[in-house]
């Protein structure tokens, strides 16, 4: 006879309580979203700087287009984070 091994979420619920586990997951998602937005903003800033630093017009145009694409991604991510925060206030960073 083999012992049944419980799944990790089950063990975590038994040890910590389901609500605590859900809260930790929510906070983690909110923080990860904020970190992702900050990283993307850094990428956009670097691309803009590359555009300023180059004399090559094709490269300048490419860097500017890429930075605009990343800026659009940042806007989308910020909208998603706002939505999450409105739906689930516990996502807000304390």
ZANULUM-44084 format. One line per 8 residues: number of its first residue (from 1); their letters; for each residue y, z, x of N, C-alpha, C, O. Coordinates in pm, 1 decimal. Atoms other than C-alpha are relative to their C-alpha. Last residue first. Layout:
% residues N
NUM) a) Y,Z,X,Y,Z,X,Y,Z,X,Y,Z,X  ...;
//
This chain:
% residues 94
94) xxxxxxxx) -61.0,-132.0,19.4,4821.0,88.2,93.4,96.2,31.0,110.5,157.2,138.0,111.1  15.8,-82.1,-119.9,4750.2,-282.6,104.5,75.5,130.6,-21.9,190.7,131.0,-65.2  -124.0,-23.0,-73.7,4725.9,-423.8,-243.0,-25.5,91.3,117.1,-101.7,187.6,108.4  -3.1,88.7,-115.6,4374.1,-526.0,-340.4,124.3,23.8,84.3,125.9,-8.0,203.2  57.7,-70.0,-114.9,4354.8,-216.0,-565.8,-8.4,-89.0,123.5,-37.2,-39.1,232.3  -100.3,-71.8,-78.3,4596.5,-387.8,-805.1,-55.7,71.6,123.4,19.1,98.9,217.3  69.5,-115.7,-55.0,4320.5,-630.8,-913.4,97.6,77.5,88.2,103.2,53.4,208.8  122.6,-23.0,74.7,4452.0,-908.3,-1136.8,-69.1,130.4,40.1,-126.9,199.9,-43.4;
86) xxxxxxxx) -34.6,-20.7,140.8,4809.1,-901.5,-1009.2,-122.7,33.8,-83.5,-115.6,116.6,-174.3  -69.0,-128.3,11.3,4700.0,-851.1,-648.8,39.0,30.3,-143.7,36.7,146.2,-185.1  98.7,-106.5,-19.0,4447.8,-1134.0,-674.2,64.9,136.0,-20.0,8.2,223.0,-86.0  86.1,-1.6,118.1,4710.9,-1367.9,-817.0,-101.0,114.3,8.3,-120.5,188.5,-88.0  -81.2,-54.3,109.3,4955.3,-1277.9,-541.0,-82.8,11.4,-127.1,-77.5,113.2,-196.2  -11.1,-143.2,-25.1,4683.9,-1337.9,-280.7,81.5,68.0,-109.6,45.2,176.2,-155.9  129.7,-60.9,31.7,4605.5,-1677.6,-435.3,5.3,151.0,20.0,-46.3,226.1,-62.9  13.7,2.7,146.2,4970.1,-1777.0,-432.7,-129.2,67.1,-43.3,-132.1,143.0,-140.2;
78) xxxxxxxx) -89.0,-104.1,50.6,4998.3,-1667.5,-70.2,-5.8,8.0,-151.7,-2.5,116.9,-209.0  62.8,-130.3,-26.1,4691.7,-1875.8,15.7,86.4,114.3,-52.1,34.0,211.1,-107.3  115.2,-12.5,89.9,4840.5,-2184.5,-150.8,-67.5,135.5,16.3,-102.3,200.1,-82.5  -53.1,-16.3,135.6,5173.6,-2138.7,25.9,-112.4,20.0,-100.5,-103.1,105.2,-188.9  -54.3,-135.8,6.7,4995.2,-2088.8,358.1,52.2,28.4,-140.4,26.1,134.9,-196.5  114.9,-90.8,9.4,4793.7,-2406.4,300.1,46.4,144.6,-13.2,-8.4,221.0,-92.6  51.6,14.2,136.5,5113.7,-2599.7,232.2,-120.1,91.2,-23.1,-134.7,150.0,-130.3  -94.6,-70.6,87.4,5260.6,-2461.6,556.1,-44.8,-7.5,-146.0,-33.8,90.5,-219.7;
70) xxxxxxxx) 33.3,-142.8,-13.0,4942.7,-2580.4,734.5,94.1,83.8,-86.4,50.2,180.3,-149.0  129.5,-22.3,65.4,4995.9,-2932.7,601.6,-38.5,147.6,4.1,-83.9,203.6,-95.6  -25.3,4.0,144.7,5363.2,-2920.4,698.4,-128.6,23.4,-78.6,-128.2,92.9,-180.2  -63.6,-127.4,35.6,5268.7,-2807.4,1050.5,30.9,4.7,-149.1,20.0,110.5,-211.2  100.2,-106.7,-0.4,5024.1,-3097.1,1075.5,61.4,134.0,-39.4,0.8,210.5,-114.4  86.2,19.6,117.1,5287.8,-3347.8,970.3,-105.1,110.1,-9.2,-132.2,162.8,-117.1  -78.2,-34.1,119.7,5537.5,-3207.0,1222.6,-83.4,-14.3,-127.6,-75.4,69.7,-217.3  -14.0,-145.4,4.7,5276.8,-3210.8,1499.7,78.6,44.6,-123.5,45.0,145.0,-186.4;
62) xxxxxxxx) 129.9,-58.9,30.6,5184.6,-3573.6,1421.1,11.6,152.2,-13.7,-38.7,209.9,-110.1  28.3,25.3,141.9,5547.8,-3683.8,1408.7,-132.1,64.4,-41.8,-141.6,124.5,-148.8  -96.1,-80.7,75.7,5621.8,-3520.8,1744.5,-26.7,-13.4,-150.3,-29.9,85.5,-223.6  50.7,-137.1,-5.0,5305.3,-3674.6,1891.9,89.6,92.4,-81.6,40.3,180.1,-152.5  123.2,-3.1,80.7,5415.1,-4019.5,1778.1,-56.6,141.7,-4.6,-97.2,189.4,-110.6  -34.5,5.1,141.9,5769.4,-3959.2,1907.2,-123.1,2.5,-91.6,-120.0,62.7,-198.9  78.8,108.2,60.3,5653.0,-3850.9,2252.2,22.5,1.9,-151.6,-14.0,98.1,-219.2  -91.7,114.1,6.8,5931.6,-3628.2,2391.2,-66.3,-119.8,-68.5,1.0,-213.7,-110.9;
54) xxxxxxxx) 44.1,131.5,-47.6,5733.4,-3314.2,2323.7,109.7,-104.8,-14.8,193.5,-97.9,-104.7  19.9,6.8,-145.1,5857.7,-2953.7,2311.1,-34.6,-139.6,51.5,-19.6,-165.9,170.8  -128.2,-12.5,-69.5,6004.7,-2958.7,1961.1,-13.1,-26.2,149.9,78.0,-79.4,213.3  -82.1,114.3,39.5,5686.8,-3093.5,1804.4,134.6,3.0,71.9,186.7,-100.8,112.4  51.8,117.3,-71.5,5480.1,-2841.6,2001.8,85.4,-123.1,-30.6,115.2,-202.7,58.4  -47.1,-10.0,-137.8,5706.0,-2566.8,1867.8,-49.0,-117.6,83.7,25.3,-171.1,166.0  -141.9,33.1,2.0,5644.5,-2679.6,1512.1,58.3,4.6,141.2,140.7,-78.8,178.6  -10.5,144.9,19.1,5270.3,-2679.7,1578.5,145.9,-45.2,-0.7,179.2,-149.4,55.7;
46) xxxxxxxx) 39.5,66.2,-125.4,5288.5,-2327.7,1720.3,14.6,-151.6,-11.6,65.0,-216.6,80.1  -108.9,-20.8,-96.4,5481.8,-2203.8,1416.6,-30.6,-68.1,133.0,57.6,-129.3,193.3  -111.0,86.9,40.1,5226.8,-2359.2,1179.7,116.4,12.4,98.3,178.1,-87.6,135.0  38.8,137.7,-32.2,4940.2,-2194.4,1370.8,114.5,-95.1,-33.8,147.2,-183.3,45.6  -7.5,14.8,-145.4,5115.5,-1857.5,1354.8,-34.9,-140.7,44.9,29.8,-195.6,134.1  -142.8,7.6,-30.9,5169.2,-1894.0,979.5,21.0,-16.0,150.4,110.7,-88.6,193.4  -43.9,135.6,36.0,4797.9,-1971.8,947.6,149.3,-17.1,27.6,191.8,-123.4,72.9  53.4,93.6,-99.3,4711.2,-1653.7,1135.1,47.6,-142.1,-27.0,87.9,-213.3,64.9;
38) xxxxxxxx) -74.9,-21.5,-124.4,4940.7,-1443.3,916.2,-46.8,-96.1,109.2,35.2,-150.6,183.1  -134.5,54.2,20.5,4789.8,-1595.2,600.7,81.9,13.8,128.1,149.6,-80.5,169.1  13.4,146.0,-0.2,4437.8,-1527.8,727.1,135.6,-66.6,-16.3,165.5,-164.9,51.5  20.6,41.3,-138.9,4528.4,-1168.5,810.3,-10.3,-151.5,12.0,41.9,-210.7,106.5  -127.5,-18.6,-69.4,4670.7,-1116.0,461.6,-10.9,-43.8,146.0,80.7,-106.4,199.4  -91.6,102.7,49.7,4357.9,-1265.3,303.1,133.5,8.9,73.5,188.6,-92.9,115.4  40.8,127.0,-61.1,4136.7,-1049.1,524.4,90.8,-114.2,-45.6,124.9,-201.8,33.8  -42.1,-2.9,-140.3,4332.8,-739.9,421.0,-36.0,-130.6,69.1,43.7,-184.1,146.2;
30) xxxxxxxx) -146.0,5.6,-4.1,4293.5,-821.0,52.0,52.0,-4.6,142.4,141.5,-83.3,173.3  -38.6,136.3,37.3,3923.7,-897.2,92.8,151.4,-15.4,6.1,201.5,-115.7,57.1  34.1,88.9,-110.6,3866.1,-571.7,281.3,42.4,-142.8,-30.4,96.7,-210.6,56.8  -101.3,-21.7,-102.5,4049.8,-374.8,13.8,-24.0,-92.7,117.5,70.4,-149.8,172.0  -126.8,54.6,47.2,3828.9,-528.1,-252.9,108.3,14.1,105.8,180.8,-81.4,133.9  8.3,145.2,-3.8,3505.0,-465.7,-60.8,132.2,-62.8,-41.2,175.9,-160.4,19.9  -2.4,40.0,-140.6,3599.2,-103.7,4.1,-2.5,-151.4,11.1,70.8,-208.8,91.7  -136.2,-21.3,-48.8,3680.6,-55.1,-364.7,13.0,-44.5,145.7,110.3,-110.6,182.1;
22) xxxxxxxx) -83.9,106.8,55.2,3349.1,-209.1,-473.9,142.6,11.0,52.1,204.5,-90.3,84.5  39.8,123.4,-68.0,3158.6,23.9,-240.7,85.7,-116.1,-48.8,132.5,-196.3,32.1  -52.6,-7.4,-135.6,3351.0,325.0,-371.0,-32.2,-127.9,75.7,53.5,-180.8,146.4  -144.5,23.6,1.8,3283.8,227.4,-731.8,60.7,2.8,138.7,150.9,-75.9,167.3  -32.4,141.3,19.3,2909.0,190.5,-677.4,149.9,-25.7,7.5,192.3,-124.1,68.1  -47.4,23.1,135.9,2853.6,536.9,-539.2,53.5,-141.6,-11.9,122.2,-190.5,77.8  -144.4,-14.1,11.4,2830.8,618.0,-173.3,52.6,-9.1,-142.4,166.2,30.2,-168.9  -62.6,-89.7,-96.9,2466.5,676.9,-89.8,145.7,29.5,-33.0,190.0,143.9,-23.1;
14) xxxxxxxx) 61.8,-132.2,6.7,2292.0,534.8,-396.0,68.9,99.0,92.7,83.0,216.4,58.8  -36.2,-59.3,128.2,2531.0,244.4,-425.5,-55.4,140.7,-10.2,11.6,231.5,-59.3  -140.4,-39.2,-6.5,2494.7,175.5,-54.0,45.0,63.6,-130.4,120.1,161.1,-128.9  -8.7,-118.5,-85.4,2116.1,178.9,-80.1,143.3,49.1,4.7,168.1,169.2,-5.1  60.7,-109.4,74.1,2127.2,-62.5,-373.9,10.7,129.5,79.4,46.2,233.8,24.5  -94.6,-45.4,102.1,2370.6,-287.6,-189.3,-54.1,117.3,-81.4,21.0,208.1,-117.1  -113.5,-74.4,-55.5,2136.3,-284.4,112.4,98.7,42.1,-108.7,139.0,158.4,-111.1  -103.3,85.6,-57.6,1823.0,-390.2,-75.9,120.5,84.5,41.8,140.2,195.2,-8.2;
6) xxxxxx) -108.9,32.7,92.4,1551.4,-132.6,-120.5,102.6,-90.9,68.1,120.8,-86.9,189.8  -126.0,-22.8,-69.8,1241.0,-154.5,98.5,113.7,-40.0,-93.9,121.5,-155.4,-136.1  -101.4,97.8,35.6,923.5,-118.2,-104.3,130.8,37.3,70.5,173.9,152.6,66.6  -117.7,-59.8,63.3,658.1,81.4,74.3,101.9,-109.9,-28.8,122.5,-199.8,52.7  -121.4,8.0,-79.1,336.2,-101.6,142.9,115.6,59.9,-78.6,123.2,48.7,-200.9  -117.7,0.0,84.7,0.0,0.0,0.0,123.3,0.0,88.7,135.8,83.3,178.5;
//
